[in-house]
Amino acid sequence: MQCKRRDDLDENDDPLPSGAVTRSVLLAEVRQAEAFTPRLDLSILATTAKRDAHIQRFARELDEEREGIGSFAVHLWFWDEYPR
């Protein structure tokens, strides 16, 4: 799991969202995860950035593509999805 885009904290000590997760950010994390030893089963990019339907769709498509070639899963978590 990689955590990205954490910024300042609000009055409740919760991270404030900042910076969008882009395709290039997600693909760069996947490339880094591919080099990890031992081989991963799952890579999660966790972020405090604001939810974005376009990058979520891209992440799902990337995950399906990778599943089709027998590679590790790719998930993208936004702040409101984190277990509390």
Jmol script that loads the backbone (N, CA, C; Angstrom):
load data "model"
ATOM      1  N   MET A   1       0.848  -1.169   0.000  1.00  0.00           N
ATOM      2  CA  MET A   1       0.000   0.000   0.000  1.00  0.00           C
ATOM      3  C   MET A   1       0.894   1.234   0.000  1.00  0.00           C
ATOM      4  N   GLN A   2       0.569   2.170  -0.849  1.00  0.00           N
ATOM      5  CA  GLN A   2       1.238   3.467  -0.900  1.00  0.00           C
ATOM      6  C   GLN A   2       0.206   4.539  -0.586  1.00  0.00           C
ATOM      7  N   CYS A   3       0.575   5.485   0.249  1.00  0.00           N
ATOM      8  CA  CYS A   3      -0.315   6.592   0.578  1.00  0.00           C
ATOM      9  C   CYS A   3       0.207   7.845  -0.109  1.00  0.00           C
ATOM     10  N   LYS A   4      -0.689   8.552  -0.800  1.00  0.00           N
ATOM     11  CA  LYS A   4      -0.282   9.721  -1.569  1.00  0.00           C
ATOM     12  C   LYS A   4      -1.181  10.907  -1.281  1.00  0.00           C
ATOM     13  N   ARG A   5      -0.579  12.063  -1.439  1.00  0.00           N
ATOM     14  CA  ARG A   5      -1.289  13.332  -1.439  1.00  0.00           C
ATOM     15  C   ARG A   5      -1.828  13.751  -0.083  1.00  0.00           C
ATOM     16  N   ARG A   6      -1.217  13.334   0.975  1.00  0.00           N
ATOM     17  CA  ARG A   6      -1.638  13.796   2.286  1.00  0.00           C
ATOM     18  C   ARG A   6      -1.120  15.209   2.471  1.00  0.00           C
ATOM     19  N   ASP A   7      -1.977  16.084   2.937  1.00  0.00           N
ATOM     20  CA  ASP A   7      -1.617  17.479   3.096  1.00  0.00           C
ATOM     21  C   ASP A   7      -1.793  17.871   4.558  1.00  0.00           C
ATOM     22  N   ASP A   8      -2.103  19.091   4.808  1.00  0.00           N
ATOM     23  CA  ASP A   8      -2.299  19.584   6.162  1.00  0.00           C
ATOM     24  C   ASP A   8      -3.501  18.923   6.831  1.00  0.00           C
ATOM     25  N   LEU A   9      -3.563  19.045   8.147  1.00  0.00           N
ATOM     26  CA  LEU A   9      -4.675  18.498   8.919  1.00  0.00           C
ATOM     27  C   LEU A   9      -5.682  19.590   9.225  1.00  0.00           C
ATOM     28  N   ASP A  10      -6.967  19.194   9.302  1.00  0.00           N
ATOM     29  CA  ASP A  10      -8.003  20.155   9.671  1.00  0.00           C
ATOM     30  C   ASP A  10      -8.110  20.246  11.188  1.00  0.00           C
ATOM     31  N   GLU A  11      -9.120  20.956  11.676  1.00  0.00           N
ATOM     32  CA  GLU A  11      -9.270  21.168  13.120  1.00  0.00           C
ATOM     33  C   GLU A  11      -9.546  19.881  13.890  1.00  0.00           C
ATOM     34  N   ASN A  12      -9.955  18.811  13.184  1.00  0.00           N
ATOM     35  CA  ASN A  12     -10.203  17.509  13.816  1.00  0.00           C
ATOM     36  C   ASN A  12      -9.044  16.536  13.611  1.00  0.00           C
ATOM     37  N   ASP A  13      -7.910  17.057  13.136  1.00  0.00           N
ATOM     38  CA  ASP A  13      -6.733  16.248  12.832  1.00  0.00           C
ATOM     39  C   ASP A  13      -6.969  15.228  11.728  1.00  0.00           C
ATOM     40  N   ASP A  14      -7.919  15.513  10.841  1.00  0.00           N
ATOM     41  CA  ASP A  14      -8.140  14.685   9.658  1.00  0.00           C
ATOM     42  C   ASP A  14      -7.370  15.314   8.494  1.00  0.00           C
ATOM     43  N   PRO A  15      -6.787  14.492   7.625  1.00  0.00           N
ATOM     44  CA  PRO A  15      -6.040  15.043   6.487  1.00  0.00           C
ATOM     45  C   PRO A  15      -6.947  15.826   5.553  1.00  0.00           C
ATOM     46  N   LEU A  16      -6.471  16.968   5.108  1.00  0.00           N
ATOM     47  CA  LEU A  16      -7.181  17.744   4.101  1.00  0.00           C
ATOM     48  C   LEU A  16      -6.828  17.207   2.719  1.00  0.00           C
ATOM     49  N   PRO A  17      -7.823  17.055   1.837  1.00  0.00           N
ATOM     50  CA  PRO A  17      -7.516  16.569   0.494  1.00  0.00           C
ATOM     51  C   PRO A  17      -6.720  17.593  -0.309  1.00  0.00           C
ATOM     52  N   SER A  18      -5.872  17.083  -1.160  1.00  0.00           N
ATOM     53  CA  SER A  18      -5.114  17.964  -2.050  1.00  0.00           C
ATOM     54  C   SER A  18      -4.654  17.189  -3.258  1.00  0.00           C
ATOM     55  N   GLY A  19      -4.397  17.867  -4.323  1.00  0.00           N
ATOM     56  CA  GLY A  19      -3.825  17.250  -5.511  1.00  0.00           C
ATOM     57  C   GLY A  19      -4.577  16.046  -6.025  1.00  0.00           C
ATOM     58  N   ALA A  20      -4.837  16.031  -7.289  1.00  0.00           N
ATOM     59  CA  ALA A  20      -5.554  14.909  -7.897  1.00  0.00           C
ATOM     60  C   ALA A  20      -4.632  13.724  -8.123  1.00  0.00           C
ATOM     61  N   VAL A  21      -5.200  12.529  -8.094  1.00  0.00           N
ATOM     62  CA  VAL A  21      -4.489  11.333  -8.531  1.00  0.00           C
ATOM     63  C   VAL A  21      -4.731  11.243 -10.031  1.00  0.00           C
ATOM     64  N   THR A  22      -3.675  11.225 -10.789  1.00  0.00           N
ATOM     65  CA  THR A  22      -3.778  11.170 -12.243  1.00  0.00           C
ATOM     66  C   THR A  22      -3.410   9.780 -12.747  1.00  0.00           C
ATOM     67  N   ARG A  23      -3.651   9.561 -14.020  1.00  0.00           N
ATOM     68  CA  ARG A  23      -3.242   8.292 -14.627  1.00  0.00           C
ATOM     69  C   ARG A  23      -1.741   8.082 -14.478  1.00  0.00           C
ATOM     70  N   SER A  24      -0.977   9.149 -14.698  1.00  0.00           N
ATOM     71  CA  SER A  24       0.481   9.000 -14.619  1.00  0.00           C
ATOM     72  C   SER A  24       0.934   8.672 -13.200  1.00  0.00           C
ATOM     73  N   VAL A  25       0.283   9.249 -12.185  1.00  0.00           N
ATOM     74  CA  VAL A  25       0.614   8.920 -10.795  1.00  0.00           C
ATOM     75  C   VAL A  25       0.318   7.450 -10.534  1.00  0.00           C
ATOM     76  N   LEU A  26      -0.860   6.998 -10.938  1.00  0.00           N
ATOM     77  CA  LEU A  26      -1.244   5.607 -10.698  1.00  0.00           C
ATOM     78  C   LEU A  26      -0.332   4.643 -11.460  1.00  0.00           C
ATOM     79  N   LEU A  27      -0.058   4.938 -12.720  1.00  0.00           N
ATOM     80  CA  LEU A  27       0.818   4.058 -13.507  1.00  0.00           C
ATOM     81  C   LEU A  27       2.238   4.019 -12.954  1.00  0.00           C
ATOM     82  N   ALA A  28       2.736   5.143 -12.452  1.00  0.00           N
ATOM     83  CA  ALA A  28       4.077   5.163 -11.855  1.00  0.00           C
ATOM     84  C   ALA A  28       4.118   4.267 -10.621  1.00  0.00           C
ATOM     85  N   GLU A  29       3.072   4.289  -9.813  1.00  0.00           N
ATOM     86  CA  GLU A  29       3.024   3.424  -8.637  1.00  0.00           C
ATOM     87  C   GLU A  29       2.967   1.955  -9.035  1.00  0.00           C
ATOM     88  N   VAL A  30       2.228   1.647 -10.102  1.00  0.00           N
ATOM     89  CA  VAL A  30       2.146   0.264 -10.579  1.00  0.00           C
ATOM     90  C   VAL A  30       3.518  -0.194 -11.064  1.00  0.00           C
ATOM     91  N   ARG A  31       4.219   0.661 -11.800  1.00  0.00           N
ATOM     92  CA  ARG A  31       5.572   0.296 -12.279  1.00  0.00           C
ATOM     93  C   ARG A  31       6.504   0.015 -11.095  1.00  0.00           C
ATOM     94  N   GLN A  32       6.429   0.840 -10.066  1.00  0.00           N
ATOM     95  CA  GLN A  32       7.272   0.606  -8.890  1.00  0.00           C
ATOM     96  C   GLN A  32       6.890  -0.704  -8.209  1.00  0.00           C
ATOM     97  N   ALA A  33       5.592  -0.979  -8.127  1.00  0.00           N
ATOM     98  CA  ALA A  33       5.128  -2.213  -7.483  1.00  0.00           C
ATOM     99  C   ALA A  33       5.555  -3.445  -8.275  1.00  0.00           C
ATOM    100  N   GLU A  34       5.640  -3.329  -9.593  1.00  0.00           N
ATOM    101  CA  GLU A  34       6.075  -4.456 -10.427  1.00  0.00           C
ATOM    102  C   GLU A  34       7.505  -4.873 -10.103  1.00  0.00           C
ATOM    103  N   ALA A  35       8.310  -3.941  -9.639  1.00  0.00           N
ATOM    104  CA  ALA A  35       9.710  -4.232  -9.329  1.00  0.00           C
ATOM    105  C   ALA A  35       9.891  -4.784  -7.916  1.00  0.00           C
ATOM    106  N   PHE A  36       8.829  -4.832  -7.147  1.00  0.00           N
ATOM    107  CA  PHE A  36       8.921  -5.263  -5.753  1.00  0.00           C
ATOM    108  C   PHE A  36       9.168  -6.768  -5.662  1.00  0.00           C
ATOM    109  N   THR A  37      10.023  -7.149  -4.728  1.00  0.00           N
ATOM    110  CA  THR A  37      10.294  -8.556  -4.439  1.00  0.00           C
ATOM    111  C   THR A  37       9.999  -8.812  -2.976  1.00  0.00           C
ATOM    112  N   PRO A  38       9.225  -9.827  -2.656  1.00  0.00           N
ATOM    113  CA  PRO A  38       8.612 -10.824  -3.524  1.00  0.00           C
ATOM    114  C   PRO A  38       7.443 -10.224  -4.310  1.00  0.00           C
ATOM    115  N   ARG A  39       7.010 -10.963  -5.311  1.00  0.00           N
ATOM    116  CA  ARG A  39       5.915 -10.527  -6.184  1.00  0.00           C
ATOM    117  C   ARG A  39       4.670 -10.219  -5.354  1.00  0.00           C
ATOM    118  N   LEU A  40       4.008  -9.126  -5.689  1.00  0.00           N
ATOM    119  CA  LEU A  40       2.800  -8.718  -4.977  1.00  0.00           C
ATOM    120  C   LEU A  40       1.565  -9.406  -5.554  1.00  0.00           C
ATOM    121  N   ASP A  41       0.555  -9.561  -4.703  1.00  0.00           N
ATOM    122  CA  ASP A  41      -0.763 -10.016  -5.150  1.00  0.00           C
ATOM    123  C   ASP A  41      -1.698  -8.827  -5.334  1.00  0.00           C
ATOM    124  N   LEU A  42      -1.392  -7.720  -4.618  1.00  0.00           N
ATOM    125  CA  LEU A  42      -2.270  -6.563  -4.599  1.00  0.00           C
ATOM    126  C   LEU A  42      -1.451  -5.304  -4.359  1.00  0.00           C
ATOM    127  N   SER A  43      -1.765  -4.252  -5.110  1.00  0.00           N
ATOM    128  CA  SER A  43      -1.178  -2.937  -4.893  1.00  0.00           C
ATOM    129  C   SER A  43      -2.324  -1.954  -4.658  1.00  0.00           C
ATOM    130  N   ILE A  44      -2.248  -1.202  -3.562  1.00  0.00           N
ATOM    131  CA  ILE A  44      -3.281  -0.227  -3.229  1.00  0.00           C
ATOM    132  C   ILE A  44      -2.650   1.150  -3.187  1.00  0.00           C
ATOM    133  N   LEU A  45      -3.222   2.073  -3.936  1.00  0.00           N
ATOM    134  CA  LEU A  45      -2.847   3.476  -3.833  1.00  0.00           C
ATOM    135  C   LEU A  45      -3.932   4.130  -2.990  1.00  0.00           C
ATOM    136  N   ALA A  46      -3.569   4.544  -1.798  1.00  0.00           N
ATOM    137  CA  ALA A  46      -4.499   5.185  -0.870  1.00  0.00           C
ATOM    138  C   ALA A  46      -4.227   6.679  -0.888  1.00  0.00           C
ATOM    139  N   THR A  47      -5.303   7.459  -0.914  1.00  0.00           N
ATOM    140  CA  THR A  47      -5.124   8.897  -1.044  1.00  0.00           C
ATOM    141  C   THR A  47      -6.147   9.685  -0.251  1.00  0.00           C
ATOM    142  N   THR A  48      -5.757  10.874   0.139  1.00  0.00           N
ATOM    143  CA  THR A  48      -6.688  11.815   0.752  1.00  0.00           C
ATOM    144  C   THR A  48      -7.238  12.785  -0.285  1.00  0.00           C
ATOM    145  N   ALA A  49      -6.849  12.601  -1.534  1.00  0.00           N
ATOM    146  CA  ALA A  49      -7.361  13.462  -2.611  1.00  0.00           C
ATOM    147  C   ALA A  49      -8.870  13.279  -2.749  1.00  0.00           C
ATOM    148  N   LYS A  50      -9.495  14.271  -3.341  1.00  0.00           N
ATOM    149  CA  LYS A  50     -10.942  14.186  -3.552  1.00  0.00           C
ATOM    150  C   LYS A  50     -11.261  13.073  -4.534  1.00  0.00           C
ATOM    151  N   ARG A  51     -12.380  12.398  -4.286  1.00  0.00           N
ATOM    152  CA  ARG A  51     -12.843  11.301  -5.138  1.00  0.00           C
ATOM    153  C   ARG A  51     -13.017  11.795  -6.575  1.00  0.00           C
ATOM    154  N   ASP A  52     -12.613  10.957  -7.526  1.00  0.00           N
ATOM    155  CA  ASP A  52     -12.674  11.319  -8.937  1.00  0.00           C
ATOM    156  C   ASP A  52     -13.150  10.100  -9.723  1.00  0.00           C
ATOM    157  N   ALA A  53     -14.333  10.192 -10.303  1.00  0.00           N
ATOM    158  CA  ALA A  53     -14.932   9.061 -11.012  1.00  0.00           C
ATOM    159  C   ALA A  53     -14.092   8.621 -12.214  1.00  0.00           C
ATOM    160  N   HIS A  54     -13.443   9.570 -12.887  1.00  0.00           N
ATOM    161  CA  HIS A  54     -12.645   9.226 -14.076  1.00  0.00           C
ATOM    162  C   HIS A  54     -11.433   8.376 -13.711  1.00  0.00           C
ATOM    163  N   ILE A  55     -10.714   8.752 -12.664  1.00  0.00           N
ATOM    164  CA  ILE A  55      -9.538   7.966 -12.272  1.00  0.00           C
ATOM    165  C   ILE A  55      -9.970   6.642 -11.635  1.00  0.00           C
ATOM    166  N   GLN A  56     -11.130   6.636 -10.987  1.00  0.00           N
ATOM    167  CA  GLN A  56     -11.635   5.374 -10.439  1.00  0.00           C
ATOM    168  C   GLN A  56     -11.928   4.397 -11.578  1.00  0.00           C
ATOM    169  N   ARG A  57     -12.543   4.883 -12.639  1.00  0.00           N
ATOM    170  CA  ARG A  57     -12.829   4.017 -13.790  1.00  0.00           C
ATOM    171  C   ARG A  57     -11.525   3.512 -14.407  1.00  0.00           C
ATOM    172  N   PHE A  58     -10.542   4.403 -14.550  1.00  0.00           N
ATOM    173  CA  PHE A  58      -9.246   4.002 -15.097  1.00  0.00           C
ATOM    174  C   PHE A  58      -8.604   2.929 -14.216  1.00  0.00           C
ATOM    175  N   ALA A  59      -8.680   3.098 -12.904  1.00  0.00           N
ATOM    176  CA  ALA A  59      -8.105   2.113 -11.984  1.00  0.00           C
ATOM    177  C   ALA A  59      -8.803   0.759 -12.125  1.00  0.00           C
ATOM    178  N   ARG A  60     -10.128   0.770 -12.250  1.00  0.00           N
ATOM    179  CA  ARG A  60     -10.859  -0.495 -12.432  1.00  0.00           C
ATOM    180  C   ARG A  60     -10.468  -1.165 -13.744  1.00  0.00           C
ATOM    181  N   GLU A  61     -10.352  -0.375 -14.810  1.00  0.00           N
ATOM    182  CA  GLU A  61      -9.955  -0.935 -16.109  1.00  0.00           C
ATOM    183  C   GLU A  61      -8.529  -1.489 -16.049  1.00  0.00           C
ATOM    184  N   LEU A  62      -7.646  -0.775 -15.388  1.00  0.00           N
ATOM    185  CA  LEU A  62      -6.266  -1.238 -15.219  1.00  0.00           C
ATOM    186  C   LEU A  62      -6.236  -2.539 -14.425  1.00  0.00           C
ATOM    187  N   ASP A  63      -7.040  -2.621 -13.370  1.00  0.00           N
ATOM    188  CA  ASP A  63      -7.120  -3.820 -12.553  1.00  0.00           C
ATOM    189  C   ASP A  63      -7.603  -5.008 -13.391  1.00  0.00           C
ATOM    190  N   GLU A  64      -8.644  -4.790 -14.190  1.00  0.00           N
ATOM    191  CA  GLU A  64      -9.168  -5.866 -15.048  1.00  0.00           C
ATOM    192  C   GLU A  64      -8.141  -6.305 -16.089  1.00  0.00           C
ATOM    193  N   GLU A  65      -7.451  -5.337 -16.666  1.00  0.00           N
ATOM    194  CA  GLU A  65      -6.418  -5.644 -17.657  1.00  0.00           C
ATOM    195  C   GLU A  65      -5.311  -6.490 -17.047  1.00  0.00           C
ATOM    196  N   ARG A  66      -4.881  -6.109 -15.861  1.00  0.00           N
ATOM    197  CA  ARG A  66      -3.805  -6.833 -15.193  1.00  0.00           C
ATOM    198  C   ARG A  66      -4.271  -8.229 -14.776  1.00  0.00           C
ATOM    199  N   GLU A  67      -5.510  -8.341 -14.335  1.00  0.00           N
ATOM    200  CA  GLU A  67      -6.047  -9.655 -13.981  1.00  0.00           C
ATOM    201  C   GLU A  67      -6.021 -10.573 -15.199  1.00  0.00           C
ATOM    202  N   GLY A  68      -6.313 -10.013 -16.359  1.00  0.00           N
ATOM    203  CA  GLY A  68      -6.322 -10.792 -17.600  1.00  0.00           C
ATOM    204  C   GLY A  68      -4.964 -11.347 -17.982  1.00  0.00           C
ATOM    205  N   ILE A  69      -3.894 -10.715 -17.515  1.00  0.00           N
ATOM    206  CA  ILE A  69      -2.546 -11.213 -17.826  1.00  0.00           C
ATOM    207  C   ILE A  69      -1.900 -11.914 -16.629  1.00  0.00           C
ATOM    208  N   GLY A  70      -2.705 -12.135 -15.569  1.00  0.00           N
ATOM    209  CA  GLY A  70      -2.206 -12.869 -14.410  1.00  0.00           C
ATOM    210  C   GLY A  70      -1.305 -12.062 -13.497  1.00  0.00           C
ATOM    211  N   SER A  71      -1.438 -10.753 -13.521  1.00  0.00           N
ATOM    212  CA  SER A  71      -0.604  -9.896 -12.683  1.00  0.00           C
ATOM    213  C   SER A  71      -1.365  -9.473 -11.424  1.00  0.00           C
ATOM    214  N   PHE A  72      -0.677  -8.742 -10.549  1.00  0.00           N
ATOM    215  CA  PHE A  72      -1.300  -8.346  -9.280  1.00  0.00           C
ATOM    216  C   PHE A  72      -2.444  -7.355  -9.497  1.00  0.00           C
ATOM    217  N   ALA A  73      -3.379  -7.356  -8.547  1.00  0.00           N
ATOM    218  CA  ALA A  73      -4.528  -6.455  -8.581  1.00  0.00           C
ATOM    219  C   ALA A  73      -4.091  -5.034  -8.245  1.00  0.00           C
ATOM    220  N   VAL A  74      -4.827  -4.063  -8.770  1.00  0.00           N
ATOM    221  CA  VAL A  74      -4.570  -2.654  -8.497  1.00  0.00           C
ATOM    222  C   VAL A  74      -5.860  -2.033  -7.956  1.00  0.00           C
ATOM    223  N   HIS A  75      -5.783  -1.467  -6.758  1.00  0.00           N
ATOM    224  CA  HIS A  75      -6.939  -0.806  -6.153  1.00  0.00           C
ATOM    225  C   HIS A  75      -6.586   0.636  -5.837  1.00  0.00           C
ATOM    226  N   LEU A  76      -7.587   1.487  -5.860  1.00  0.00           N
ATOM    227  CA  LEU A  76      -7.438   2.896  -5.536  1.00  0.00           C
ATOM    228  C   LEU A  76      -8.445   3.219  -4.443  1.00  0.00           C
ATOM    229  N   TRP A  77      -7.939   3.675  -3.291  1.00  0.00           N
ATOM    230  CA  TRP A  77      -8.811   4.006  -2.162  1.00  0.00           C
ATOM    231  C   TRP A  77      -8.787   5.498  -1.914  1.00  0.00           C
ATOM    232  N   PHE A  78      -9.963   6.072  -1.742  1.00  0.00           N
ATOM    233  CA  PHE A  78     -10.084   7.463  -1.341  1.00  0.00           C
ATOM    234  C   PHE A  78     -10.417   7.512   0.141  1.00  0.00           C
ATOM    235  N   TRP A  79     -10.201   8.671   0.737  1.00  0.00           N
ATOM    236  CA  TRP A  79     -10.292   8.851   2.192  1.00  0.00           C
ATOM    237  C   TRP A  79     -11.555   8.270   2.781  1.00  0.00           C
ATOM    238  N   ASP A  80     -12.704   8.481   2.146  1.00  0.00           N
ATOM    239  CA  ASP A  80     -13.955   8.012   2.736  1.00  0.00           C
ATOM    240  C   ASP A  80     -14.120   6.491   2.664  1.00  0.00           C
ATOM    241  N   GLU A  81     -13.209   5.800   1.993  1.00  0.00           N
ATOM    242  CA  GLU A  81     -13.252   4.340   1.917  1.00  0.00           C
ATOM    243  C   GLU A  81     -12.366   3.668   2.966  1.00  0.00           C
ATOM    244  N   TYR A  82     -11.544   4.445   3.658  1.00  0.00           N
ATOM    245  CA  TYR A  82     -10.628   3.857   4.624  1.00  0.00           C
ATOM    246  C   TYR A  82     -11.409   3.267   5.794  1.00  0.00           C
ATOM    247  N   PRO A  83     -11.015   2.078   6.226  1.00  0.00           N
ATOM    248  CA  PRO A  83     -11.647   1.492   7.421  1.00  0.00           C
ATOM    249  C   PRO A  83     -11.361   2.370   8.642  1.00  0.00           C
ATOM    250  N   ARG A  84     -12.343   2.576   9.444  1.00  0.00           N
ATOM    251  CA  ARG A  84     -12.167   3.383  10.666  1.00  0.00           C
ATOM    252  C   ARG A  84     -12.551   2.601  11.878  1.00  0.00           C
TER     253      ARG A  84
END
end "model"
wireframe off; spacefill off
backbone 0.3
color backbone group
